[in-house]
Amino acid sequence: STRVCDPLAMVELRRRGGGARDDSTRAVPDVRPVRRQNSGSPRTRRATGAFSNNGSVKLEVDSKGKWRSLRTRALSAAFMIAGLVGCLLGGHVPTIALIFVVQGAMVRELFALAVETRKEKDLPWFRLQQWYFYGCAVFFSYGRYLNARLAARFGEEYADEDASGRRNAVKATFESVLLKLLAHHGLISYLGWTLGCVLFVLSLRKGLYLYQFGQFGWTHMIIAAVIVQSSCLVGNVLEGLIWFVFPVGIVFFNDVAAYLVGMICGRTPLIKLSPKKTWEGFLGGAAVTMTVAPFAAAWLQRFRWLTCPSASALSFTGGPDLGKAALDACEADGVFAPRAVDLSIVASSVDAAFGWTLPSGFVERFTTIAGSFFFFDFGAEGIVFHMSPFQKHSVVLAAFASVIAPFGGFFASGFKRAFKIKDFSDTIPGHGGITDRMDCQMVMAVFSHLYITNFVRRADGGMSLGALLLHIELLTNDELVKLYKAIGRALVARGLR
């Protein structure tokens, strides 16, 4: 006789794991694709570790292993800071190399999230295509910052070796070809990407179209999200290492401050995406960060090798041992020069702005009392202290790092919950993956770069030596002869024959 089975009863029976099974109630095999493990990070570990058994939020202040966790995180942080300091001591190029390595690790972790092993067995070269597109994006984004400096470096080497008679024909040919490639950097980048698209179309397989196009979109989304933002870090490094160190350091400091405050007294959950984050930690970390920022900025701006920007010709040496000639050639930047600020005028303006809502002269009296604790100068003209423009900028950067940048971490938390994972990987003990540490940094990188270009280093319309050399590569022979004669006349006019 034919049995009629209730589907709901079958599901309930399987859920409880009881009862006899026959052919009619046998579970259908799970044919869903298996995802590849991501650097040892278990896919089966759900992102629910912040909740207790009854579903309530388990705050860090109530965690029994919080001190062990703090010790692990502190040791990992110490190793990361040591690596960062080592690259900084090497100068601009090692620091850019560090950014490149971190960026590659992030891309690897994010690529692995959407991998389905069963389908990719029929696509043996598909992973290579992803990394090819990544290489094209790196060439384009980094080239925008480095091509002019590399051209200037090769131009200076050419002039020095030609003047000394040590010019090598093979090397001269190589540098000439490289200059032409740098001059056409944008076109080469696009042609490389187009070749990748052609290879992608040729690799399409029947039955896997949806998966392949999904991976194509995922690849480009990851590349845009990671490389565009990390390239801003490269731009900051070339403006001077201090513009890289301070934004990165202030985000790290705010993260530590918020963690410690939340661990000690955090009781009010901040956001459901990160249940362990508390309002006390968020606000306390912001207050501590904005208080420390101007003092940290004052200490950092004392080091000339940090404030000196990368020269027009990219240097492969740097750090505190940067040659005396290079340091002397680096002009003192006014943004790091302390200036006298009359705090009494600022206090009077604040008093006037609040009007009747505060007692008359309250802010000015409070400023006077606070100034006595911080040893400000009480001159005849008022309360005077010295602050550089960089210290003022540091407060803005600290405010963004404290209030907005943490939402990069919340975004990443929501992203991980969507994939039902706790961390992007387990590369860093106590912290998770590289992406787990860089989520807030990526948000800060773009803001700091745009802030620098808009309020600190406004473009003056000039052209660097490297950019001029790249433009010369695009000239015809007749135009090059005319330029040669024009430069000769300019040299004679300036008495440089």
ChimeraX attribute file (.defattr): number of C-alpha atoms within 10 A of each C-alpha:
attribute: neighborCount
match mode: 1-to-1
recipient: residues
	/A:1	3
	/A:2	5
	/A:3	6
	/A:4	7
	/A:5	10
	/A:6	9
	/A:7	10
	/A:8	8
	/A:9	11
	/A:10	15
	/A:11	13
	/A:12	11
	/A:13	15
	/A:14	14
	/A:15	9
	/A:16	8
	/A:17	9
	/A:18	9
	/A:19	8
	/A:20	8
	/A:21	12
	/A:22	8
	/A:23	6
	/A:24	11
	/A:25	16
	/A:26	11
	/A:27	12
	/A:28	6
	/A:29	6
	/A:30	7
	/A:31	6
	/A:32	8
	/A:33	11
	/A:34	12
	/A:35	15
	/A:36	16
	/A:37	16
	/A:38	20
	/A:39	14
	/A:40	11
	/A:41	17
	/A:42	16
	/A:43	19
	/A:44	10
	/A:45	12
	/A:46	14
	/A:47	20
	/A:48	14
	/A:49	13
	/A:50	16
	/A:51	14
	/A:52	11
	/A:53	9
	/A:54	6
	/A:55	9
	/A:56	10
	/A:57	16
	/A:58	17
	/A:59	20
	/A:60	22
	/A:61	18
	/A:62	13
	/A:63	12
	/A:64	9
	/A:65	10
	/A:66	13
	/A:67	11
	/A:68	11
	/A:69	14
	/A:70	15
	/A:71	12
	/A:72	15
	/A:73	17
	/A:74	16
	/A:75	13
	/A:76	16
	/A:77	18
	/A:78	11
	/A:79	12
	/A:80	13
	/A:81	14
	/A:82	12
	/A:83	12
	/A:84	16
	/A:85	14
	/A:86	14
	/A:87	20
	/A:88	25
	/A:89	18
	/A:90	17
	/A:91	24
	/A:92	26
	/A:93	20
	/A:94	18
	/A:95	23
	/A:96	21
	/A:97	13
	/A:98	16
	/A:99	19
	/A:100	18
	/A:101	11
	/A:102	16
	/A:103	21
	/A:104	19
	/A:105	16
	/A:106	24
	/A:107	21
	/A:108	18
	/A:109	18
	/A:110	20
	/A:111	19
	/A:112	17
	/A:113	19
	/A:114	16
	/A:115	19
	/A:116	16
	/A:117	14
	/A:118	13
	/A:119	16
	/A:120	15
	/A:121	10
	/A:122	11
	/A:123	15
	/A:124	11
	/A:125	13
	/A:126	19
	/A:127	14
	/A:128	10
	/A:129	18
	/A:130	21
	/A:131	17
	/A:132	16
	/A:133	21
	/A:134	21
	/A:135	17
	/A:136	18
	/A:137	21
	/A:138	21
	/A:139	17
	/A:140	22
	/A:141	20
	/A:142	19
	/A:143	18
	/A:144	16
	/A:145	15
	/A:146	20
	/A:147	22
	/A:148	25
	/A:149	24
	/A:150	22
	/A:151	27
	/A:152	24
	/A:153	18
	/A:154	20
	/A:155	18
	/A:156	15
	/A:157	15
	/A:158	18
	/A:159	11
	/A:160	13
	/A:161	13
	/A:162	13
	/A:163	10
	/A:164	8
	/A:165	8
	/A:166	10
	/A:167	15
	/A:168	12
	/A:169	9
	/A:170	9
	/A:171	11
	/A:172	16
	/A:173	11
	/A:174	11
	/A:175	17
	/A:176	17
	/A:177	13
	/A:178	15
	/A:179	24
	/A:180	17
	/A:181	16
	/A:182	22
	/A:183	21
	/A:184	15
	/A:185	17
	/A:186	16
	/A:187	13
	/A:188	16
	/A:189	18
	/A:190	14
	/A:191	12
	/A:192	18
	/A:193	19
	/A:194	14
	/A:195	12
	/A:196	17
	/A:197	15
	/A:198	10
	/A:199	14
	/A:200	17
	/A:201	11
	/A:202	9
	/A:203	16
	/A:204	16
	/A:205	13
	/A:206	7
	/A:207	9
	/A:208	14
	/A:209	12
	/A:210	12
	/A:211	17
	/A:212	20
	/A:213	14
	/A:214	12
	/A:215	18
	/A:216	17
	/A:217	12
	/A:218	17
	/A:219	21
	/A:220	15
	/A:221	11
	/A:222	17
	/A:223	24
	/A:224	14
	/A:225	13
	/A:226	20
	/A:227	23
	/A:228	18
	/A:229	21
	/A:230	26
	/A:231	26
	/A:232	23
	/A:233	27
	/A:234	25
	/A:235	24
	/A:236	24
	/A:237	25
	/A:238	25
	/A:239	22
	/A:240	20
	/A:241	22
	/A:242	23
	/A:243	23
	/A:244	23
	/A:245	18
	/A:246	19
	/A:247	24
	/A:248	20
	/A:249	17
	/A:250	26
	/A:251	23
	/A:252	19
	/A:253	21
	/A:254	28
	/A:255	22
	/A:256	18
	/A:257	22
	/A:258	26
	/A:259	22
	/A:260	18
	/A:261	20
	/A:262	26
	/A:263	23
	/A:264	14
	/A:265	16
	/A:266	24
	/A:267	19
	/A:268	15
	/A:269	19
	/A:270	16
	/A:271	12
	/A:272	12
	/A:273	17
	/A:274	18
	/A:275	20
	/A:276	24
	/A:277	23
	/A:278	25
	/A:279	18
	/A:280	21
	/A:281	28
	/A:282	23
	/A:283	17
	/A:284	21
	/A:285	24
	/A:286	22
	/A:287	17
	/A:288	17
	/A:289	26
	/A:290	21
	/A:291	13
	/A:292	16
	/A:293	23
	/A:294	21
	/A:295	14
	/A:296	16
	/A:297	22
	/A:298	18
	/A:299	10
	/A:300	17
	/A:301	20
	/A:302	12
	/A:303	13
	/A:304	20
	/A:305	24
	/A:306	25
	/A:307	20
	/A:308	23
	/A:309	20
	/A:310	22
	/A:311	17
	/A:312	18
	/A:313	20
	/A:314	20
	/A:315	16
	/A:316	11
	/A:317	15
	/A:318	22
	/A:319	19
	/A:320	15
	/A:321	12
	/A:322	16
	/A:323	13
	/A:324	9
	/A:325	8
	/A:326	14
	/A:327	16
	/A:328	11
	/A:329	11
	/A:330	16
	/A:331	10
	/A:332	13
	/A:333	11
	/A:334	11
	/A:335	17
	/A:336	19
	/A:337	16
	/A:338	16
	/A:339	14
	/A:340	12
	/A:341	15
	/A:342	17
	/A:343	20
	/A:344	19
	/A:345	15
	/A:346	15
	/A:347	20
	/A:348	17
	/A:349	14
	/A:350	15
	/A:351	19
	/A:352	14
	/A:353	11
	/A:354	12
	/A:355	12
	/A:356	9
	/A:357	8
	/A:358	12
	/A:359	10
	/A:360	14
	/A:361	15
	/A:362	14
	/A:363	20
	/A:364	20
	/A:365	14
	/A:366	11
	/A:367	17
	/A:368	18
	/A:369	11
	/A:370	12
	/A:371	17
	/A:372	12
	/A:373	8
	/A:374	9
	/A:375	10
	/A:376	15
	/A:377	15
	/A:378	16
	/A:379	10
	/A:380	7
	/A:381	9
	/A:382	14
	/A:383	22
	/A:384	20
	/A:385	18
	/A:386	14
	/A:387	18
	/A:388	20
	/A:389	14
	/A:390	20
	/A:391	24
	/A:392	14
	/A:393	20
	/A:394	24
	/A:395	19
	/A:396	17
	/A:397	21
	/A:398	29
	/A:399	19
	/A:400	21
	/A:401	30
	/A:402	27
	/A:403	14
	/A:404	14
	/A:405	23
	/A:406	21
	/A:407	15
	/A:408	17
	/A:409	22
	/A:410	18
	/A:411	15
	/A:412	21
	/A:413	22
	/A:414	16
	/A:415	14
	/A:416	19
	/A:417	17
	/A:418	10
	/A:419	14
	/A:420	15
	/A:421	20
	/A:422	21
	/A:423	24
	/A:424	29
	/A:425	26
	/A:426	18
	/A:427	18
	/A:428	17
	/A:429	15
	/A:430	17
	/A:431	20
	/A:432	17
	/A:433	21
	/A:434	22
	/A:435	26
	/A:436	22
	/A:437	17
	/A:438	23
	/A:439	21
	/A:440	24
	/A:441	26
	/A:442	24
	/A:443	20
	/A:444	27
	/A:445	26
	/A:446	19
	/A:447	19
	/A:448	25
	/A:449	24
	/A:450	16
	/A:451	16
	/A:452	17
	/A:453	15
	/A:454	11
	/A:455	9
	/A:456	14
	/A:457	13
	/A:458	10
	/A:459	9
	/A:460	6
	/A:461	6
	/A:462	7
	/A:463	10
	/A:464	14
	/A:465	18
	/A:466	24
	/A:467	18
	/A:468	13
	/A:469	20
	/A:470	22
	/A:471	14
	/A:472	16
	/A:473	17
	/A:474	13
	/A:475	12
	/A:476	9
	/A:477	9
	/A:478	9
	/A:479	11
	/A:480	14
	/A:481	12
	/A:482	11
	/A:483	14
	/A:484	12
	/A:485	11
	/A:486	12
	/A:487	12
	/A:488	13
	/A:489	14
	/A:490	13
	/A:491	12
	/A:492	11
	/A:493	10
	/A:494	8
	/A:495	8
	/A:496	9
	/A:497	9
